[in-house]
């Protein structure tokens, strides 16, 4: 089996054709406790990262938004309020378990009139060209097998002048923060996963997948190669997370 036939699943090499099913098992396992674990793992800071993302989106009333890997609907909820009754938000996720949790939570909280739920693979989005004013993907790109293809798809479905937002774990810019973050990721996260979600291995994979994700400059270049312009990134929490933005010409 050649290098081209394999890809990383955390630190392991697996056949390209198998990664999607491996990732699906992880999120099938963690879906029910996903929001609770997010709050515990980030000590609630993930809410500030997502609020910053919304602030940089430029989304207004009447806009059409695609939230890829939208999972339990944190960003979708905020976009739904921004676009209002004349706008539309599509919550898309490849994982049926995550999509169901997100759908239930949004409907239970009175959302849904301007939201559509679509099970979709980021590498082959089932939408026409030039469909959305804004496309977001938060903490999902690192789980995609072919990230370059996914970025091309996101660029394709954006309308000219539309904005892509990629919120993802990245490479800390401070060596002290980096060392502490590594210790936390590989000790505390699997322990919390075991205690709260009864699944340490999935959270070990999540920690490994962060380390295998492209750094800030590499991802910026990938977005440019996908056809986006005015690409930039914002380091959040000393680069533990970065928000990348780009515009379709």
LUMVEXLO-653476 format. One record per residue (C-alpha): residue in three letters; x, y, z. Coordinates in steps of 0.001 Angstrom, whole numbers, padded with zeros to 6 digits, always signed. Example, Ala and Ser with C-alpha at 12.3 -4.5 7.8 and 13.67 -1.06 7.14 Angstrom:
BEGIN
ala+012300-004500+007800/ser+013670-001060+007140/
END
This chain:
BEGIN
unk+000000+000000+000000/unk+001524+003341-001056/unk+001537+006600+000906/unk-001072+007948-001512/unk-003403+005075-000526/unk-003207+005882+003213/unk-004004+008854+005409/unk-003711+009681+009090/unk-006344+008837+011673/unk-004804+010538+014657/unk-001250+009202+014697/unk-002207+005979+012903/unk-002013+005430+009149/unk-005193+003923+007720/unk-006443+003287+004179/unk-007939+006467+002674/unk-011169+004592+002053/unk-011464+003692+005763/unk-010926+007054+007461/unk-014509+008240+007064/unk-015863+005177+008869/unk-013264+005510+011659/unk-014238+009154+012225/unk-017923+008195+012130/unk-017391+005716+014989/unk-015742+008433+017078/unk-018627+010857+016684/unk-021290+008163+017058/unk-019665+007489+020413/unk-019330+011082+021641/unk-022492+012684+020184/unk-024651+012418+023304/unk-022042+014056+025578/unk-020456+016316+022943/unk-021627+019687+024329/unk-020852+018767+027930/unk-017357+017608+026982/unk-016752+020789+024967/unk-017535+022895+028030/unk-015355+020738+030267/unk-012411+020454+027859/unk-012236+024166+027051/unk-013538+025410+030414/unk-016238+027164+028422/unk-013802+029159+026283/unk-015121+027503+023093/unk-018132+029810+023403/unk-015868+032863+023140/unk-014107+031391+020085/unk-017465+030824+018405/unk-018708+034302+019320/unk-015579+035789+017709/unk-016279+033702+014593/unk-019828+035028+014380/unk-018553+038595+014817/unk-016177+038121+011861/unk-018803+036492+009636/unk-020441+039692+008393/unk-023748+037784+008242/unk-026818+040010+008051/unk-030601+039597+007874/unk-031714+037716+004775/unk-028382+035951+004231/unk-027939+032308+003288/unk-025461+030406+005486/unk-024007+026884+005332/unk-022669+025522+008639/unk-020581+022458+007721/unk-019825+019894+010442/unk-022396+021924+012373/unk-022929+019079+014829/unk-024981+020117+017815/unk-025783+023515+016323/unk-023867+026142+018328/unk-023042+028292+015301/unk-026284+027447+013505/unk-028271+028844+016445/unk-026394+032150+016296/unk-026600+032372+012496/unk-030339+031640+012661/unk-030891+034693+014846/unk-028754+036883+012568/unk-030367+035966+009240/unk-033903+036172+010602/unk-037088+034917+008930/unk-035986+036147+005486/unk-032722+034217+005636/unk-031711+030548+005711/unk-029175+028435+007571/unk-028254+024906+006494/unk-026781+022751+009247/unk-024788+020057+007456/unk-022939+017178+009069/unk-021644+013885+007703/unk-022477+012110+010944/unk-026124+011123+011434/unk-025789+010885+015225/unk-024406+014414+015544/unk-026999+015756+013116/unk-029820+014181+015117/unk-028543+015643+018392/unk-028249+019069+016774/unk-031699+018864+015225/unk-033327+017812+018503/unk-031612+020544+020498/unk-032459+023306+018046/unk-036090+022262+017680/unk-036435+021848+021455/unk-035269+025453+021895/unk-037694+026855+019357/unk-035356+027081+016372/unk-036077+025548+013006/unk-038227+027886+010918/unk-035211+029147+008948/unk-032964+026076+009405/unk-032504+023061+007141/unk-030740+019865+008241/unk-028673+017997+005644/unk-026417+014979+006022/unk-023498+015826+003754/unk-019827+015108+003140/unk-017698+018270+003014/unk-015758+016792+000089/unk-018900+016532-002083/unk-021407+019151-000989/unk-024909+018553-002439/unk-025514+022217-003289/unk-025295+024205-006536/unk-022494+026650-007268/unk-022841+030126-005749/unk-025489+029133-003188/unk-024377+030768+000077/unk-023322+034166+001384/unk-021296+032530+004156/unk-019868+029053+004782/unk-018523+028026+008194/unk-016797+024931+009510/unk-015912+024844+013200/unk-013692+022084+014598/unk-014516+019851+011655/unk-011882+020342+008971/unk-009244+018294+010782/unk-011522+015237+010545/unk-011931+015511+006763/unk-009930+013017+004691/unk-009172+015319+001724/unk-009001+018832+003160/unk-007993+020427-000161/unk-011047+018970-001881/unk-013300+020136+000954/unk-011938+023688+000700/unk-012540+023663-003062/unk-016124+022577-002431/unk-016650+025343+000112/unk-015303+027883-002364/unk-017572+026493-005081/unk-020810+026865-003131/unk-019995+030391-001957/unk-021452+033292-003873/unk-018989+035876-005239/unk-018121+038127-002310/unk-019145+035402+000146/unk-016967+034517+003111/unk-015528+031225+004372/unk-014856+030830+008101/unk-012664+027966+009328/unk-012445+027734+013121/unk-010049+024998+014163/unk-007456+023970+016701/unk-004036+025110+015557/unk-000419+025504+016671/unk+000227+027510+019869/unk+002512+030496+019329/unk+003892+030475+022880/unk+006298+027605+023789/unk+005134+027548+027413/unk+001494+027359+026355/unk+002413+024654+023825/unk+004070+022458+026458/unk+001187+022862+028917/unk-001335+022236+026138/unk+000378+018974+025132/unk+000379+017728+028717/unk-003297+018635+029101/unk-004329+017101+025766/unk-002736+013719+026262/unk-003442+013287+029982/unk-006557+015223+030984/unk-008629+014827+027817/unk-008606+011003+027670/unk-009262+010897+031430/unk-012263+013230+031107/unk-013462+011223+028124/unk-013302+008065+030196/unk-015072+009542+033228/unk-017765+011589+031478/unk-018338+009899+028117/unk-017025+006427+029002/unk-014726+006686+025984/unk-011068+007593+026431/unk-009952+006394+022978/unk-012145+008836+021034/unk-010710+011748+022996/unk-007193+010439+022516/unk-007937+010495+018757/unk-009248+014066+019002/unk-006005+015155+020695/unk-003916+013386+018042/unk-005988+014796+015176/unk-005260+018328+016405/unk-001500+017661+016201/unk-001848+016338+012638/unk-003806+019381+011413/unk-001992+021958+009224/unk-000548+024978+011026/unk-001828+028516+010508/unk+000281+029465+007492/unk-000199+026101+005785/unk-003983+026290+006079/unk-003953+029874+004807/unk-002023+028698+001730/unk-004457+025814+001213/unk-007370+028260+001213/unk-005620+030435-001363/unk-004938+027394-003536/unk-008649+026542-003312/unk-009409+029860-005015/unk-010161+032117-002057/unk-008698+035599-001715/unk-008057+038036+001151/unk-007194+035025+003309/unk-006101+035760+006859/unk-006149+034185+010277/unk-006649+035252+013857/unk-004860+033416+016641/unk-007104+032831+019653/unk-005858+031770+023096/unk-002196+032008+022002/unk-002863+030038+018822/unk-004443+027036+020537/unk-007282+027854+018133/unk-007209+029937+014952/unk-009987+031428+012873/unk-009148+031516+009157/unk-011225+033664+006817/unk-011288+033985+003042/unk-013492+035585+000399/unk-014655+034286-002970/unk-013744+036746-005705/
END
